[in-house]
């Protein structure tokens, strides 16, 4: 279970048990402190008020097998509501490394 910070460039997850943190896919490369000034940035939250989630990452692949989009989906542990909280386009290559960075 995780707390998740999201913006239009990526996501960072924090384990709700031990507090360890990790960026999802290539988020760290594009993460900027000033991006938190955007109203679409900040901690993910469920409409029920909870901020603890189970997380899933999906990759959309191009015809050549390279990653084209990364999507972060979250499910609230309190009410089990699901949603897409962040997604971003990948416009560089190679991208194989992204598949292991969840």
C-alpha positions in Angstrom: 0.0 0.0 0.0 1.3 3.4 -1.0 0.9 7.2 -0.6 1.4 8.5 -4.2 2.5 12.0 -5.4 1.4 12.7 -9.0 1.8 15.4 -11.6 1.6 15.6 -15.4 5.2 14.3 -15.7 5.1 11.3 -13.5 4.6 9.8 -10.1 6.4 8.9 -6.9 5.2 6.2 -4.5 5.9 5.9 -0.8 5.3 2.7 1.1 2.7 3.3 3.8 4.4 0.7 6.0 8.2 1.5 5.9 8.2 4.9 4.2 10.6 3.9 1.4 10.1 6.0 -1.8 10.6 5.2 -5.5 9.8 7.1 -8.7 7.7 5.3 -11.3 9.3 4.7 -14.7 11.2 7.8 -15.8 9.5 10.2 -13.4 12.7 11.2 -11.5 14.3 12.6 -14.7 11.4 15.1 -15.1 10.5 15.7 -11.5 10.9 19.4 -10.5 10.1 20.9 -7.2 8.5 23.9 -8.9 6.0 21.6 -10.7 4.1 21.3 -7.4 2.8 24.9 -8.0 0.5 23.5 -10.6 -3.0 22.7 -9.2 -2.9 19.3 -10.9 0.1 18.2 -8.8 0.2 16.8 -5.3 -0.7 13.8 -3.2 -3.2 11.5 -4.8 -6.5 11.4 -2.9 -9.7 9.4 -3.1 -13.0 11.1 -3.0 -13.7 9.2 0.2 -10.9 11.1 1.9 -8.3 8.3 2.0 -4.8 8.8 0.6 -3.6 5.2 0.8 -3.7 3.1 -2.4 -2.7 -0.1 -4.1 -0.9 0.9 -7.3 -0.6 -0.5 -10.8 1.4 0.7 -13.8 0.4 0.1 -17.4 2.6 0.6 -20.5 1.2 1.2 -23.9 3.6 -0.1 -26.5 4.3 1.0 -30.1 4.4 -1.4 -33.1 8.1 -1.8 -32.5 7.7 -2.8 -28.8 8.9 0.4 -27.4 7.0 2.2 -24.5 4.9 5.0 -25.8 2.8 5.8 -22.7 3.0 5.1 -19.0 -0.2 5.1 -16.9 -0.5 4.9 -13.2 -3.8 3.5 -11.8 -4.6 3.5 -8.1 -7.2 1.6 -6.0 -8.2 3.1 -2.7 -7.8 0.6 0.2 -10.8 2.1 2.1 -13.6 2.1 -0.5 -11.9 0.1 -3.3 -12.5 2.9 -5.8 -10.2 2.9 -8.9 -8.9 5.5 -11.2 -6.1 6.7 -13.4 -4.1 9.3 -11.5 -1.3 10.1 -13.9 -0.2 9.2 -17.5 2.5 10.6 -19.7 3.9 10.2 -23.2 7.3 8.7 -23.8 8.9 10.2 -26.9 12.5 8.8 -26.8 14.2 5.5 -27.2 15.3 3.0 -26.2 12.7 2.4 -23.5 13.2 -1.2 -22.3 14.5 0.0 -19.0 11.1 1.6 -18.1 9.4 -1.8 -17.9 11.3 -2.6 -14.7 11.0 0.8 -13.1 7.6 0.5 -11.4 
